[in-house]
Amino acid sequence: MSDPGTSYRTREEIQKIRQERDPIKSLSQLIVDMKWSTEEDIKQTEKTVRQTVDAEVQQAQQDPVPSVKEDFWTDVYWGNNTNWLKRGVSEYVE
């Protein structure tokens, strides 16, 4: 479990840290400062991402729950062969 910090930090301290050290906000500000994009473009991108995520979550909630009986052994690897870990090897080799 991640450290929520609420047991030994004040709410004000947590809020301040989130405002000052949020990596997404920091990167967004850097992009604007470097004139690689505008704040409006970043806001539009965030809006598009939120819409995409919301749509995918809604679709996932509507999809049927996978069958344990049929999907239990899907994508399970066994044995000592590690060829599947090597780049460029796309098939299982004995």
C-alpha positions in Angstrom: 0.0 0.0 0.0 1.3 3.4 -0.8 1.9 5.9 2.0 -1.2 8.2 2.3 0.8 10.5 4.6 -2.4 11.5 6.4 -1.3 10.0 9.7 1.7 12.3 10.3 1.2 15.2 7.9 -1.3 18.0 8.0 -3.8 18.4 5.2 -2.2 21.8 4.4 1.2 20.1 4.0 -0.2 17.4 1.7 -2.0 20.0 -0.4 1.1 22.2 -0.7 3.2 19.2 -1.7 0.7 18.1 -4.3 0.6 21.6 -5.8 4.4 22.1 -5.8 5.6 18.6 -6.7 2.9 17.1 -9.0 5.0 15.7 -11.8 2.2 16.1 -14.4 1.7 19.8 -13.5 5.5 20.3 -13.5 5.9 18.7 -16.9 3.0 20.6 -18.3 4.5 23.9 -17.0 7.9 23.0 -18.5 6.3 22.3 -21.9 4.6 25.7 -21.8 7.7 27.5 -20.6 9.8 25.9 -23.4 7.0 27.0 -25.9 6.6 23.4 -27.1 2.9 23.8 -26.7 0.3 26.1 -25.2 -1.8 25.8 -22.1 -4.9 25.5 -24.2 -3.4 22.5 -26.1 -2.4 20.8 -22.9 -6.0 21.3 -21.5 -7.5 19.9 -24.7 -5.1 16.9 -24.4 -6.1 16.3 -20.8 -9.8 16.6 -21.7 -9.3 14.1 -24.6 -7.4 11.7 -22.3 -10.1 11.9 -19.6 -12.8 11.2 -22.2 -10.9 8.2 -23.6 -10.3 6.7 -20.1 -13.9 7.3 -19.1 -15.1 5.5 -22.3 -12.7 2.6 -21.7 -13.8 2.3 -18.1 -17.5 2.3 -19.1 -16.7 -0.4 -21.8 -14.8 -2.5 -19.3 -17.7 -2.3 -16.8 -20.1 -3.5 -19.5 -17.9 -6.4 -20.7 -18.6 -9.8 -19.3 -16.4 -11.1 -16.5 -13.8 -13.5 -18.0 -14.5 -17.2 -17.3 -12.0 -18.6 -14.7 -12.4 -22.1 -16.2 -11.5 -21.0 -19.7 -9.0 -18.2 -19.1 -7.2 -19.6 -16.0 -4.2 -20.9 -17.9 -4.0 -18.2 -20.6 -0.5 -16.6 -20.9 1.1 -18.9 -18.4 4.7 -19.8 -19.1 6.5 -22.9 -17.7 9.8 -24.7 -17.9 13.3 -23.4 -17.9 13.3 -22.1 -21.5 13.9 -18.3 -21.4 14.0 -17.7 -25.2 10.7 -15.8 -25.0 12.6 -13.2 -22.9 15.1 -12.5 -25.7 14.4 -9.8 -28.3 13.5 -11.1 -31.7 12.4 -14.5 -30.5 8.7 -14.7 -31.1 8.0 -18.4 -30.7 8.6 -20.9 -28.0 11.7 -23.1 -28.8 12.4 -26.4 -27.0 
